[in-house]
Amino acid sequence: MHPRNAWQAMARPGYPLSPWPWRSAGYLLTGAVTGVVVLACLVVSVTAGGLLALALVGLPLLLGTALAGIPVARLERLRLRLVDRDPAPDPHRPPPGPGLRVWLTTRLREPATWRELGHALLFACLLWPVDALALTVALLFPVAVTATPLLMATVGDGREAKVLKLWTVTGWPAAFAVAALGLVLLALGAYLLGAAAGARAALTRLLIAPRDGDPDARITELTRSRVRLVDAFETERRRIERDLHDGAQQRLVALTMTLGLARLDAPPGPLADQLAKAHGEAEGALRELRELIHGIHPQVLADYGLEAAVADAADRSAVPVDVELGLSERLPASVEAAAYFVVREALANVARHSGARRAWVSGGHRDGRLVLEIGDDGRGGARAGAGSGLTGLADRVSVLDGRLSLSSPAGGPTLLRVEIPCNPCTPGTTPRTL
């Protein structure tokens, strides 16, 4: 397995003879050169922006200074490949729309932009001198010591040579001894180069390209993946409902009709009795299948929206239900589905457990939220997690960043409140998932 970074390469035998010391030297050298350029650009930008701050031209310069970390960070992520082969993704998210204004607004609101600006300032003021110092001590000094015989032959006329401008070497034996020392220093310098480049790359990755990614980006992606799972679940529910409606239900209808005709044609007797029994069983199975299809995803919800579906659920309830919903526009399909199943489960709980004489469903869409309240005049005492199914409903609503609350004191009344953030669909369009 090949090493992924300078630290892993240093732990292996033969490191001084591998390409990694030279990759580390190249990383430090380009860092020193880039740092000088970044420092010059920042000085010019800040100076010009400060002098012209009262003029219109000064504002773009100051804005450019604030965004200066973005190109520097992009170049740094490219340079990281010299000593760190792990991917360094761009933490910036794409703008929600076209145009320079949208791009600037998105970038100025991102924490990554300000982290990159801080990295650019640190790079220009501190990091590049450290790169240059490490490169000088670990590479240039050992190379100068190793080249002592060459200096004696070319500059010292074979009699003497000055090593690093610090001491004089006279005679060839001493020159070759110093050169041997220089080779040892080169080997040690290779490890110093790797350590300096590895530490420098680790700091850079921490500031602008963390291995675990931007926490905000991870949270956003988790939220999106959660919504995608809900969408996939709803799509699968609709597919099952369609297959049952168009397949199994039609076959049961045909079977019921066939049994009915056979029953009419059969003479009185045991055969007619068996056909009548089979016909009744087929009709019962057809009724149960229709209820199952309606429970999976009622067609009225897809065709006419949440208000009509809630009214249909109220008509099917064993307890009389008053419905007061103010929904003038369709909502996203996932919101409508979640809200409908909350209402249906709540009304089922009212019929099974509350002993209520009457229930009600009210609410509407206001302030960017769908708000529903389901109440009854029963005995109260309902609790989430006590077999009522409310925990599953709360989980379903929370997937859409919604909230479900229950108030059910002993003696009643019981009130279930649901809030789901959403925006109405554009008039004339089909509701789609979030």
C-alpha positions, -999 to 999 in steps of 0.1 A, spaced: 0 0 0 14 34 -10 17 61 16 -11 87 14 8 116 30 43 127 42 38 113 77 30 78 64 60 80 40 84 90 69 74 59 88 87 36 60 123 25 54 140 41 25 122 73 29 153 96 22 157 79 -12 120 81 -21 103 110 -40 86 122 -8 115 145 4 114 162 -29 77 165 -29 79 180 6 106 204 -6 84 214 -36 54 220 -13 75 243 10 91 261 -19 58 268 -36 44 278 -2 71 304 3 67 319 -32 29 319 -30 30 335 5 51 364 -8 26 370 -36 -4 368 -13 12 392 12 19 417 -16 -17 414 -29 -32 419 5 -10 449 13 -20 466 -20 -57 457 -16 -59 469 20 -39 501 13 -60 510 -17 -92 502 0 -83 522 30 -73 553 9 -105 551 -12 -130 539 14 -150 571 9 -152 566 -28 -173 540 -47 -142 523 -61 -130 516 -25 -160 494 -17 -151 467 -44 -115 467 -31 -126 461 4 -150 435 -7 -122 419 -27 -101 418 4 -128 400 23 -130 374 -5 -93 371 -10 -92 338 10 -112 320 -17 -86 318 -45 -58 313 -20 -76 284 -4 -83 269 -38 -46 271 -47 -37 256 -13 -61 226 -19 -42 220 -52 -8 222 -35 -19 198 -9 -17 170 -35 21 172 -33 22 159 3 -13 146 9 -31 124 -16 -65 124 3 -92 144 -15 -96 181 -4 -132 190 -14 -143 225 -19 -165 234 12 -185 261 -7 -220 253 -17 -233 264 -51 -253 296 -52 -291 291 -53 -293 312 -85 -274 329 -113 -258 364 -110 -229 381 -92 -251 394 -64 -264 360 -55 -229 346 -56 -215 373 -34 -244 370 -9 -239 332 -7 -201 335 -2 -203 362 24 -228 342 45 -207 310 45 -184 303 75 -159 287 51 -153 321 34 -142 337 67 -121 306 76 -103 309 43 -98 346 48 -82 339 82 -60 312 66 -49 337 39 -39 363 66 -21 336 86 -4 324 54 7 359 44 20 369 78 34 338 94 33 305 74 54 314 44 84 326 64 82 293 83 82 274 50 112 294 38 131 288 70 124 250 70 135 248 34 167 267 41 177 247 71 167 213 59 178 215 22 199 245 13 223 243 42 230 206 38 234 210 0 259 239 6 279 217 30 279 187 6 291 210 -22 323 219 -3 347 200 -27 330 217 -57 334 251 -41 371 244 -34 377 234 -70 358 263 -86 361 292 -62 390 284 -38 415 273 -66 419 240 -48 434 255 -17 404 265 6 367 269 6 343 288 29 314 266 42 282 286 48 303 317 52 311 305 87 343 285 86 371 278 62 382 244 50 417 239 37 428 207 20 410 181 1 407 156 29 389 181 50 367 191 21 356 155 15 350 150 52 327 180 52 309 167 21 303 134 39 289 153 68 267 172 43 253 138 31 243 129 66 227 163 70 208 158 38 194 125 51 184 142 84 171 172 64 148 148 44 130 139 76 129 176 86 114 185 53 88 157 56 79 168 92 76 205 82 56 198 51 34 173 70 27 197 98 21 225 74 -4 204 53 -22 193 84 -27 229 95 -39 238 61 -64 209 59 -77 218 94 -84 253 83 -97 250 48 -102 213 39 -110 191 70 -110 154 64 -145 150 79 -159 179 58 -177 210 69 -201 203 98 -227 226 83 -224 208 49 -227 174 66 -258 185 85 -273 199 52 -266 167 34 -280 146 62 -312 167 61 -314 163 23 -308 125 25 -335 122 51 -360 141 29 -350 119 -1 -358 88 20 -392 102 28 -398 110 -9 -387 74 -19 -410 60 8 -440 80 -5 -431 70 -41 -431 34 -31 -464 38 -13 -480 52 -44 -466 25 -66 -481 -2 -42 -514 16 -42 -514 18 -80 -505 -18 -84 -532 -30 -60 -558 -7 -75 -551 -16 -111 -541 -52 -106 -554 -72 -75 -586 -51 -71 -596 -55 -107 -591 -93 -105 -612 -94 -73 -640 -74 -90 -640 -99 -120 -640 -128 -96 -669 -114 -76 -689 -108 -108 -681 -143 -120 -692 -159 -87 -724 -138 -87 -733 -149 -122 -725 -185 -113 -747 -182 -82 -776 -170 -103 -773 -199 -128 -768 -226 -102 -799 -246 -92 -809 -245 -55 -789 -269 -34 -755 -273 -18 -737 -259 -48 -757 -227 -48 -750 -224 -11 -713 -228 -16 -713 -203 -44 -732 -178 -23 -707 -182 5 -678 -178 -19 -694 -147 -34 -698 -132 0 -662 -139 9 -650 -123 -24 -671 -92 -17 -656 -90 18 -620 -94 5 -628 -67 -21 -640 -43 7 -609 -50 28 -586 -45 -2 -603 -11 -10 -598 -1 26 -562 -12 24 -557 8 -8 -573 39 8 -550 35 38 -519 33 17 -525 65 -2 -560 78 -8 -566 89 -43 -586 119 -31 -554 132 -14 -534 131 -47 -563 145 -68 -579 172 -46 -554 179 -18 -553 178 20 -586 196 27 -606 171 7 -587 141 21 -593 153 57 -630 158 50 -631 122 36 -613 108 67 -638 127 89 -668 112 70 -653 77 76 -647 83 113 -670 65 138 -671 97 159 -687 128 144 -659 152 133 -662 189 126 -636 201 99 -625 237 96 -595 240 73 -584 271 55 -562 258 27 -566 278 -5 -535 263 -22 -519 229 -26 -489 221 -4 -459 199 -12 -469 162 -16 -448 150 13 -463 176 36 -498 167 26 -492 130 31 -476 135 65 -504 158 77 -531 134 63 -518 104 81 -514 123 113 -551 133 111 -562 98 102 -542 82 130 -555 108 155 -591 102 145 -586 64 147 -573 69 183 -603 91 191 -626 63 180 -608 35 198 -596 50 231 -612 84 239 -649 77 245 -656 110 229 -689 121 215 -674 146 191 -641 155 176 -628 184 155 -600 192 130 -590 228 124 -560 248 111 -545 262 79 -514 276 64 -500 307 79 -466 323 84 -449 297 63 -462 268 84 -490 243 81 -508 242 115 -533 215 123 -552 209 156 -571 176 162 -592 176 194 -620 156 211 -642 159 241 -633 124 255 -618 112 287 -583 124 280 -552 108 295 -536 100 261 -498 96 262 -472 93 234 -456 59 234 -485 42 252 -496 22 221 -512 52 205 -489 54 175 -480 90 183 -443 83 185 -442 72 149 -463 102 139 -439 125 157 -409 109 139 -427 113 105 -434 150 112 -398 156 125 -384 144 92 -400 175 76 -386 197 104 -420 198 119 -433 195 155 -460 175 171 -474 183 206 -500 167 227 -522 180 255 -545 154 271 -552 160 308 -572 134 327 -609 141 321 -601 158 287 -602 174 264 -574 160 242 -557 183 217 -530 172 192 -512 201 174 -490 196 143 -467 223 128 -448 217 95 -428 244 78 -436 246 41 -446 269 13 -476 265 -10 -471 252 -45 -472 276 -74 -508 279 -87 -513 256 -117 -486 231 -108 -488 196 -94 -477 193 -58 -442 177 -56 -421 164 -27 -399 188 -8 
